């Protein structure tokens, strides 16, 4: 998956919907080792009207804001 593909996926999410992405995919996409992924993924999510959530033991996910 590329950033452009993720961008399109996030754009098409319904308000309140979530999209989980494997950590390895996000790390490769953002060029991070997975440990410092948060800030770059959060900024990307914000640009696309989403929030980024990464809880230990769960796959990272983007949640589309339900307020525009």
ABEGO torsion letter per residue (X at the ends): XBAAAAAAAAAABBBGBBBBBBAAAAAAAAGBAGAAAAAAAAAAAAAAGBBBBBBBGBBBBBBBBABX
